[in-house]
Amino acid sequence: MGDEASLRSTVDHIRVSVDGAFPVEIIGADMEADSEEAFHVAVQKAWTCLGSLDAFVNCCTYQGKMQDILQVSEDEFKRITKINLTAPWFILKAVAGMMKEHGTGGSIVFIATIASGERGLYPGADAYATAAAGIHQLVRASAMSLGKHKIRVNMISRGLHLGDEYPVSVGIDRAEKLVKDAAPLGQWLNPEKDLYSTVIYLISDGSCFMTGTTVMVDGAQSLMRPRLKSYM
């Protein structure tokens, strides 16, 4: 569920990989919508399409261009806040509302980069870090409110990969070379391999006693952030 154009190739890949295993559909959702109703409509479509929702994973983020806080325009800040905080708030309410209404319970997982936490801050991510930090508190607060409906809410704080704005801003070749000395595991996150097992765990019954928790999947990048900055 999200931007239809960007999701189409992902859906095609899933269909090829697990042909016939389960339905895969695209539900359009404008992550910059001002109306809460737009998200309720999208979630309702997804629920109707699938029959129910046992789990929901929100991985949509917009980091914006790396720039000093004094250079961030009002429009850019509003866009970053809409996509990284307002939209997750609306989505959480829509998904949790359906789970409560149907009595199904379920698991909701948010994903944000380490810039959302105090240990992972890096220069130029002021607006994104401010908005994404709200997700940590949203996860904790909503876990307390929704537990009585058997709805769990957790978060993954992920490390940076080479497609993220910070490595891109310092130069891919430079980032690829210096990370070997700057990060404990000597590599950036591989988004195709390094996250899925944690996502599966958090939406499965194996994590049925986990809620309000942030799981770090960052190869200790956040521990070494000052060192990473100095190398870059």
DOLUM-369044 format. One line per 3 residues: number of its first residue (from 0); their letters; for each residue x, y, z of N, C-alpha, C. Coordinates in steps of 0.05 Angstrom, whole numbers, plus 32768, in hexadecimal, padded with zeros to 4 digits. Layout:
N
NUM> a> X Y Z X Y Z X Y Z ~ ...
end
This chain:
232
0> mgd> 8011 7FE8 8000 8000 8000 8000 8012 8019 8000 ~ 800D 802B 7FEE 801D 8043 7FEC 801C 804E 7FCF ~ 8033 805A 7FC7 8034 8064 7FAC 8034 804E 7F97
3> eas> 8020 804E 7F86 801B 8037 7F74 8033 8033 7F61 ~ 803E 8049 7F56 8053 8046 7F43 806C 8039 7F4F ~ 8073 8042 7F67 808B 8037 7F73 8088 801B 7F7E
6> lrs> 806F 8013 7F82 806A 7FF8 7F8D 8066 7FE3 7F78 ~ 8061 7FEB 7F5F 805A 7FD7 7F4B 8070 7FC3 7F46 ~ 8089 7FCB 7F44 809F 7FB8 7F40 80A2 7FA5 7F57
9> tvd> 809D 7FAF 7F70 809F 7F9E 7F87 8089 7F89 7F86 ~ 8071 7F90 7F7F 805B 7F7D 7F7D 8061 7F68 7F68 ~ 806B 7F71 7F51 8072 7F5E 7F3C 8087 7F4A 7F45
12> hir> 809B 7F53 7F55 80AF 7F41 7F5F 80A4 7F2D 7F73 ~ 8091 7F36 7F84 8085 7F24 7F97 8074 7F0F 7F88 ~ 8065 7F17 7F74 8055 7F04 7F65 8065 7EEF 7F58
15> vsv> 807C 7EF6 7F4E 808E 7EE2 7F41 809A 7ECF 7F56 ~ 80A1 7EDA 7F6D 80AE 7ECA 7F82 809B 7EB7 7F8F ~ 8082 7EBF 7F94 8070 7EAE 7FA3 8055 7EAB 7F94
18> dga> 8057 7EA5 7F7B 8040 7EA3 7F6A 802B 7E90 7F75 ~ 8013 7E9A 7F79 7FFD 7E89 7F82 7FFB 7E86 7FA0 ~ 800F 7E90 7FAF 800F 7E8C 7FCC 7FFA 7E9D 7FDA
21> fpv> 7FF7 7EB6 7FD2 7FE3 7EC8 7FDD 7FE0 7EDF 7FCB ~ 7FC9 7EEE 7FCD 7FC4 7F04 7FBB 7FD7 7F1C 7FC2 ~ 7FE0 7F29 7FAD 7FF1 7F41 7FB0 7FE4 7F57 7FA0
24> eii> 7FDC 7F6C 7FAD 7FD0 7F82 7F9F 7FDC 7F9D 7FA8 ~ 7FDA 7FB1 7F97 7FE3 7FCC 7F9E 7FCB 7FDC 7FA6 ~ 7FCC 7FE9 7FBD 7FB8 7FFC 7FC6 7FC4 8017 7FC7
27> gad> 7FBB 8029 7FB6 7FC6 8044 7FB5 7FC1 8054 7FCF ~ 7FD5 8062 7FD8 7FD2 8072 7FF0 7FE5 808A 7FEE ~ 7FDA 80A2 7FF0 7FEA 80BA 7FEF 7FF6 80C0 800B
30> mea> 8010 80BB 800F 801C 80BE 8029 801E 80DC 8031 ~ 8017 80EE 801F 8017 810A 8026 7FFA 8115 8029 ~ 7FE7 8104 802A 7FCB 810C 802C 7FC6 811B 8046
33> dse> 7FB6 8131 8045 7FB0 8140 805D 7F99 8134 806C ~ 7F89 8123 805F 7F71 8117 806B 7F76 80FC 8077 ~ 7F6E 80F8 808F 7F70 80DE 809C 7F5E 80CA 808E
36> eaf> 7F49 80D3 8082 7F36 80C2 8074 7F43 80B3 805D ~ 7F57 80C0 804F 7F64 80B4 8039 7F72 809A 8041 ~ 7F7D 8099 8059 7F8B 8082 8063 7F77 806C 806C
39> hva> 7F60 8075 8077 7F4B 8061 807E 7F41 8053 8065 ~ 7F3D 8063 804F 7F33 8057 8036 7F47 8043 802B ~ 7F61 804A 802C 7F76 8037 8021 7F77 801E 8032
42> vqk> 7F76 8020 804C 7F77 8009 805E 7F5E 7FF7 805A ~ 7F47 8004 8057 7F2E 7FF6 8052 7F30 7FE6 8038 ~ 7F3C 7FF1 8023 7F3F 7FE3 800A 7F52 7FCB 800D
45> awt> 7F67 7FCF 801C 7F7A 7FB9 8021 7F6D 7FA3 8031 ~ 7F5D 7FAA 8045 7F4F 7F96 8056 7F3B 7F86 8045 ~ 7F2C 7F94 8034 7F19 7F87 8022 7F27 7F74 800F
48> clg> 7F3D 7F7D 8004 7F4C 7F6D 7FF1 7F57 7F54 7FFD ~ 7F62 7F56 8015 7F6F 7F3F 8022 7F5D 7F2F 8035 ~ 7F46 7F3B 803C 7F34 7F2D 804E 7F38 7F35 806B
51> sld> 7F51 7F3D 8072 7F58 7F47 808D 7F75 7F50 808C ~ 7F7E 7F5C 80A2 7F9A 7F63 80A4 7FA4 7F59 80BF ~ 7FB7 7F46 80BE 7FC3 7F3C 80D7 7FDA 7F4D 80DF
54> afv> 7FE7 7F5A 80CB 7FFF 7F6A 80D0 8000 7F80 80BC ~ 800D 7F96 80C5 8012 7FAD 80B3 802E 7FB7 80B8 ~ 803E 7FBB 80A3 8059 7FC5 80A5 805B 7FDF 8096
57> ncc> 8062 7FF5 80A4 8065 800E 8096 8083 8014 8092 ~ 808C 8013 8079 80A8 8018 8073 80AC 8031 8061 ~ 8097 8040 805E 8098 8058 804D 80A5 806F 805C
60> tyq> 80BB 8079 8052 80C9 8091 805E 80D1 80A4 8048 ~ 80D5 80BC 8050 80E0 80D1 803F 80F5 80E1 804F ~ 810E 80DD 8048 8123 80EA 8058 8129 8107 8050
63> gkm> 8122 810D 8037 8129 8128 802D 8147 812B 8028 ~ 814E 8141 801C 816A 8146 8016 817A 814D 802F ~ 8192 8143 8031 81A4 814A 8047 81AA 8168 8046
66> qdi> 81A2 8177 805A 81A7 8194 805B 81A5 819E 8077 ~ 81B3 81B4 807C 81B3 81C1 8096 8196 81C9 809E ~ 8190 81C8 80B7 8176 81CE 80C1 816C 81EA 80B8
69> lqv> 817E 81FD 80B5 8177 8218 80AE 8171 821B 8090 ~ 8176 8205 8081 8171 8206 8064 8157 81F6 805D ~ 814C 81E8 8070 8133 81D8 806B 811C 81EB 8068
72> sed> 810F 81E9 8051 80F8 81FB 804C 80DF 81F1 805B ~ 80CC 8203 805D 80B3 81FC 806B 80A5 81E5 805C ~ 80A4 81E7 8042 8096 81D2 8032 80A4 81B7 8036
75> efk> 80BF 81B7 8035 80CD 819E 8038 80C9 8192 8054 ~ 80C9 81A3 8069 80C4 8199 8084 80A8 818D 8086 ~ 8094 819A 807A 8079 8190 807B 8077 8175 806D
78> rit> 8084 8172 8056 8083 8159 8047 8090 8143 8057 ~ 80A8 8148 8063 80B6 8134 8073 80A4 812C 808B ~ 8097 813F 8098 8087 8139 80AF 806E 812A 80A7
81> kin> 8062 8131 8090 804A 8123 8087 804F 8105 8083 ~ 8065 80FF 8074 806B 80E4 806C 8075 80D3 8083 ~ 8085 80DF 8095 8093 80D0 80AA 8085 80D0 80C5
84> lta> 8072 80E1 80C9 8064 80E2 80E3 8046 80E3 80E0 ~ 803B 80F6 80D0 801E 80F8 80CE 8012 80E0 80C0 ~ 801E 80D7 80AA 8013 80BF 809C 8014 80A6 80AE
87> pwf> 802A 80A0 80BC 802A 8089 80CF 8015 808B 80E4 ~ 8010 80A3 80EE 7FFA 80A7 8102 7FDF 809F 80F7 ~ 7FD9 80AA 80DF 7FC0 80A3 80D2 7FBE 8086 80CB
90> ilk> 7FD4 807A 80C1 7FD4 805E 80BA 7FCF 804C 80D3 ~ 7FDD 8053 80E8 7FDA 8043 8101 7FBD 8044 810A ~ 7FB0 805B 810A 7F95 805D 8112 7F82 804C 8100
93> ava> 7F88 804E 80E6 7F76 8040 80D3 7F79 8021 80D6 ~ 7F92 8018 80D7 7F97 7FFB 80D9 7F8D 7FF0 80F4 ~ 7F95 7FFE 8109 7F8D 7FF5 8124 7F6E 7FF6 8127
96> gmm> 7F62 800A 811B 7F45 800C 811D 7F37 7FF4 8110 ~ 7F41 7FEB 80F9 7F36 7FD4 80EC 7F3A 7FBB 80FC ~ 7F53 7FB8 8107 7F59 7FA1 8118 7F47 7F9F 8130
99> keh> 7F42 7FB6 813C 7F30 7FB7 8154 7F14 7FB1 814C ~ 7F0A 7FBD 8136 7EEF 7FB9 812D 7EE9 7F9C 8127 ~ 7EFC 7F8E 811B 7EF8 7F72 8114 7F01 7F5E 812A
102> gtg> 7F0D 7F69 813F 7F16 7F58 8155 7F2D 7F45 814E ~ 7F3D 7F4D 813A 7F52 7F3A 8131 7F6C 7F3E 8140 ~ 7F71 7F56 814B 7F8B 7F5B 8156 7F9F 7F5C 813F
105> gsi> 7FB9 7F5E 8145 7FCC 7F5E 8130 7FE6 7F6C 8138 ~ 7FF8 7F6F 8125 8012 7F7B 8129 8016 7F91 8116 ~ 801F 7FA8 8120 8026 7FBF 8110 8043 7FC6 8114
108> vfi> 8052 7FC9 80FE 806F 7FCE 8100 8076 7FE6 80F0 ~ 8085 7FF8 80FC 8090 8010 80EE 80AE 800C 80EA ~ 80B8 8017 80D4 80D4 8016 80CE 80DE 8032 80C9
111> ati> 80F3 803A 80D6 8100 8054 80D1 811E 8050 80D4 ~ 812E 8063 80CA 814B 8060 80CC 8155 8067 80E8 ~ 816E 8062 80ED 817A 8068 8107 817A 8085 810E
114> asg> 8176 8096 80FA 8175 80B3 80FF 815D 80BB 8110 ~ 814A 80A8 8113 8132 80AD 8124 8139 80AB 8142 ~ 8150 80A0 8148 8158 809D 8164 8170 80AE 816B
117> erg> 8174 80B2 8185 818A 80C4 818E 81A5 80BA 8187 ~ 81A9 80A0 8183 81C3 8095 817E 81CA 8096 8160 ~ 81B7 809B 814F 81BC 8099 8132 81BB 80B3 8123
120> lyp> 81BB 80CA 8131 81BA 80E3 8123 81D2 80E8 8111 ~ 81CD 80F4 80FA 81E3 80FC 80E9 81DD 8117 80DC ~ 81F1 8125 80D3 81ED 8141 80C9 81DB 8142 80B1
123> gad> 81CA 8156 80B1 81B9 815B 8099 819E 814D 809A ~ 8199 813C 80AF 8180 812E 80B0 816D 8139 80C6 ~ 8170 8153 80CB 8162 8160 80E1 8143 815C 80DF
126> aya> 8138 8162 80C8 811B 8160 80C5 8111 8143 80C6 ~ 811F 8132 80B8 8117 8116 80B9 811A 810A 80D5 ~ 8130 8110 80E2 8135 8105 80FD 811F 810E 8110
129> taa> 8117 8128 810D 8102 8133 811F 80E8 8125 811B ~ 80E0 8121 8102 80C6 8114 80FC 80C7 80F6 8104 ~ 80DC 80E9 80FC 80DE 80CC 8100 80E0 80C5 811E
132> agi> 80EC 80D7 812D 80EE 80D2 814A 80D3 80CE 8157 ~ 80BF 80DC 814B 80A4 80D9 8156 8099 80BD 8154 ~ 80A3 80AD 8141 809A 8092 813D 80A0 8081 8156
135> hql> 80B8 8085 8162 80BF 8077 817A 80AA 807A 8190 ~ 80A2 8093 8194 808E 8098 81A8 8072 808F 81A0 ~ 806C 8091 8186 8052 8086 817C 8050 8069 8182
138> vra> 8066 805A 817D 8066 803D 8181 8062 8037 819F ~ 806F 8045 81B0 806D 8040 81CD 8051 8047 81D7 ~ 8047 805F 81CF 802D 8068 81D9 8017 8056 81CF
141> sam> 8017 8050 81B5 8002 8040 81A9 8002 8024 81B3 ~ 801A 8019 81B9 801B 7FFE 81C5 800C 7FFD 81DF ~ 800E 8012 81EF 7FFF 8013 8208 7FE1 8014 8203
144> slg> 7FD9 8024 81EF 7FBD 8028 81EA 7FAF 8011 81DC ~ 7FBE 8003 81CB 7FB2 7FEE 81BA 7FB6 7FD2 81C4 ~ 7FC5 7FCE 81D9 7FCA 7FB3 81E3 7FB0 7FA5 81EB
147> khk> 7F9D 7FB4 81F6 7F84 7FA8 81FE 7F74 7F9D 81E7 ~ 7F7B 7FA5 81CF 7F6D 7F9B 81B7 7F7E 7F85 81A9 ~ 7F93 7F7C 81B8 7FA5 7F67 81AD 7FB4 7F71 8194
150> irv> 7FB9 7F8B 8193 7FC9 7F97 817D 7FE4 7F9F 8188 ~ 7FF9 7F94 817B 8014 7F9A 8183 8020 7FAF 816F ~ 8031 7FC0 817A 803D 7FD5 816A 805B 7FD6 8170
153> nmi> 806C 7FD1 815C 8089 7FD1 8160 8096 7FE1 814A ~ 80B0 7FE5 814D 80BF 7FF5 8139 80DA 7FE8 8134 ~ 80E4 7FEB 811B 80FF 7FE4 8114 810E 7FFD 810E
156> srg> 8124 8001 811B 8136 8018 8116 814D 800C 8105 ~ 814C 8012 80EB 815F 8005 80D9 8178 8016 80D4 ~ 818D 8008 80CD 81A6 8015 80C5 81A3 8021 80A9
159> lhl> 81B7 8031 80A1 81B6 803E 8087 81C0 802B 8071 ~ 81B5 802E 805A 81BF 8020 8042 81C9 8034 802E ~ 81D5 802B 8019 81E2 803D 8006 81CE 804F 7FF7
162> gde> 81B5 8048 7FF7 81A1 8058 7FEA 8196 806E 7FFB ~ 819D 806E 8015 8193 8083 8027 81A1 809E 8021 ~ 8194 80B3 802A 819E 80CE 8023 81BA 80D4 802D
165> ypv> 81C1 80CB 8045 81DB 80D2 8051 81F2 80C5 8041 ~ 81F2 80AB 803C 8208 80A0 802B 8208 80AD 800F ~ 81F1 80B2 8004 81EF 80BE 7FE9 81FC 80DA 7FEA
168> svg> 81F7 80E9 8000 8201 8104 8002 8220 8106 8004 ~ 822C 80F1 800F 8249 80F1 8012 8257 80E4 7FFA ~ 8246 80D7 7FE9 8251 80C9 7FD1 8251 80AB 7FD5
171> idr> 8245 809C 7FC3 8242 807F 7FC6 825D 8072 7FC7 ~ 8270 8079 7FB5 828A 806C 7FB5 8299 8071 7FD0 ~ 8297 8089 7FD9 82A4 8090 7FF3 8297 8081 800A
174> aek> 827D 8080 800A 826E 8073 8020 8274 8055 801F ~ 8275 8049 8008 827A 802D 8005 8296 8025 800F ~ 82A9 8036 800A 82C4 8031 8011 82C9 8034 802F
177> lvk> 82C0 804B 803A 82C7 8051 8056 82B6 8042 806B ~ 829F 8037 8063 828F 8029 8077 829D 8011 8082 ~ 82B0 8006 8072 82BF 7FEE 807B 82CF 7FF4 8094
180> daa> 82D8 800D 8097 82E7 8015 80AE 82D6 8022 80C4 ~ 82BF 802D 80BC 82AF 803D 80CF 829A 802D 80DE ~ 8290 8017 80D2 827A 8008 80DE 8283 7FED 80E8
183> plg> 8279 7FE3 80FE 8282 7FCA 810A 8281 7FB2 80F6 ~ 826B 7FB1 80E6 8268 7F9B 80D3 8274 7FA1 80B8 ~ 827E 7FBA 80B5 828C 7FC2 809D 827A 7FC3 8084
186> qwl> 8261 7FC9 8088 824F 7FCA 8071 8236 7FDA 8078 ~ 8229 7FE4 8063 820F 7FF1 8066 81F9 7FDB 8066 ~ 81E2 7FE3 806F 81CB 7FD0 8070 81C3 7FC8 8053
189> npe> 81BD 7FAE 8050 81B2 7FA4 8037 8194 7FA2 803A ~ 8184 7FB5 802F 8167 7FB5 8034 8159 7F9C 802A ~ 8165 7F8D 8018 8158 7F75 800D 815D 7F5D 801E
192> kdl> 8170 7F5E 8030 8177 7F46 8040 8177 7F4A 805E ~ 817C 7F62 8067 8182 7F66 8084 816A 7F6D 8095 ~ 8153 7F72 8089 813B 7F7A 8099 8125 7F66 809A
195> yst> 8122 7F55 8086 810A 7F46 8084 8105 7F32 809B ~ 811B 7F26 80A5 8117 7F13 80BB 810C 7F20 80D4 ~ 8115 7F39 80D9 810B 7F48 80F1 80EE 7F50 80EC
198> viy> 80E7 7F58 80D4 80CB 7F5E 80CD 80B9 7F46 80D2 ~ 80C2 7F2F 80C7 80B2 7F17 80CA 80AE 7F10 80E7 ~ 80C4 7F13 80F7 80C2 7F0D 8113 80AD 7F1F 8121
201> lis> 80AE 7F38 811B 809C 7F4B 8129 807F 7F48 8121 ~ 8079 7F3E 8109 805D 7F3A 8102 8054 7F1E 8108 ~ 8065 7F0D 8111 805E 7EF1 8116 8057 7EED 8133
204> dgs> 804C 7ED5 8139 8045 7ECF 8155 805D 7ECB 8166 ~ 8075 7EC8 8159 808E 7EC5 8169 8094 7EDD 817A ~ 8089 7EF4 8173 808D 7F0D 8182 8074 7F16 8190
207> cfm> 8063 7F02 8197 8048 7F09 81A2 8049 7F18 81BD ~ 8060 7F17 81CA 8063 7F25 81E4 8073 7F3F 81E1 ~ 8077 7F47 81C8 8086 7F60 81C3 8074 7F76 81B9
210> tgt> 8074 7F8C 81C6 8065 7FA4 81BC 8072 7FBD 81C9 ~ 8071 7FD3 81BA 807D 7FEB 81C4 809B 7FEB 81C3 ~ 80A6 7FDA 81B2 80C3 7FD5 81B2 80D0 7FDF 8198
213> tvm> 80E8 7FEA 819A 80F8 7FF1 8182 810F 7FDD 8180 ~ 8110 7FD0 8169 8126 7FBD 8164 813A 7FCA 8151 ~ 8153 7FCA 815A 8169 7FD6 814A 8173 7FC1 8136
216> vdg> 8172 7FC8 811C 817E 7FB7 8107 8191 7FC9 80F7 ~ 81A8 7FCF 8103 81B9 7FE3 80F7 81D6 7FDC 80F6 ~ 81DD 7FC3 80FC 81F9 7FBB 80FB 820A 7FCC 810D
219> aqs> 81FE 7FD6 8123 820C 7FE8 8136 8214 8002 812A ~ 8208 800B 8114 820E 8025 8109 8208 803B 811D ~ 81F3 8038 812C 81EB 804D 813F 81FF 8050 8156
222> lmr> 820C 8039 815D 8220 803A 8172 8239 8049 8169 ~ 823F 8047 814F 8257 8052 8144 8252 806B 8134 ~ 823B 8078 8137 8234 808F 8127 8249 80A5 8127
225> prl> 8254 80AD 813E 8269 80C2 813D 8281 80BA 812C ~ 8288 80A0 812E 829F 8096 811F 8298 8096 8101 ~ 827F 808E 80FB 8276 808D 80DF 8277 80A9 80D3
228> ksy> 826D 80BD 80E3 826D 80D9 80DA 828A 80E2 80D3 ~ 829D 80DC 80E5 82B8 80E6 80E2 82C5 80DA 80C9 ~ 82BE 80C1 80C4 82CA 80B3 80AC 82BE 80BF 8093
231> m> 82A4 80C5 8093 8297 80CF 807B 829F 80EC 8075
end
